[in-house]
Amino acid sequence: MQQKIKESVGTLLAHIIKVDKRDVEKEAPLFCDIMGQNFDCDPEEAKSFLYEVLDKEYDLDAHVSVINQALCDDKLSKLHILEQLNHLIYSDTISPEDYKIFEDIKNKLFTC
């Protein structure tokens, strides 16, 4: 289950980079730091995962659902994920779409 959570959290974070068409090399260090703090990923593993997610199709709602189910009773961990997502959003120019994505994820994470 830990691997699924890791993949889902990484996908949420990478999604912001992808939809905003951000400079991946500029955002990669923050992504790697977050993944390292939460999942003990070394920077190369995290960066490789980031590029993998950016190059594939994924169902964001399915990843939010995995997190929601795994952390159903752990609101603190969910808030921590939202805090990190917010940190990534604020690391570059913020768009109205970023706010919408954040709010959608927040609402879905707290539907247990």
Stockholm file with secondary structure:
# STOCKHOLM 1.0

chainA/1-112         MQQKIKESVGTLLAHIIKVDKRDVEKEAPLFCDIMGQNFDCDPEEAKSFLYEVLDKEYDLDAHVSVINQALCDDKLSKLHILEQLNHLIYSDTISPEDYKIFEDIKNKLFTC
#=GR chainA/1-112 SS CHHHHHHHHHHHHHHHHHHTTCCHHHHHHHHHHHHHHHHCCCHHHHHHHHHHHHTSCCCHHHHHHHHHHHTTTCHHHHHHHHHHHHHHHTTSCCCHHHHHHHHHHHHHHTCC
#=GC SS_cons         CHHHHHHHHHHHHHHHHHHTTCCHHHHHHHHHHHHHHHHCCCHHHHHHHHHHHHTSCCCHHHHHHHHHHHTTTCHHHHHHHHHHHHHHHTTSCCCHHHHHHHHHHHHHHTCC
//
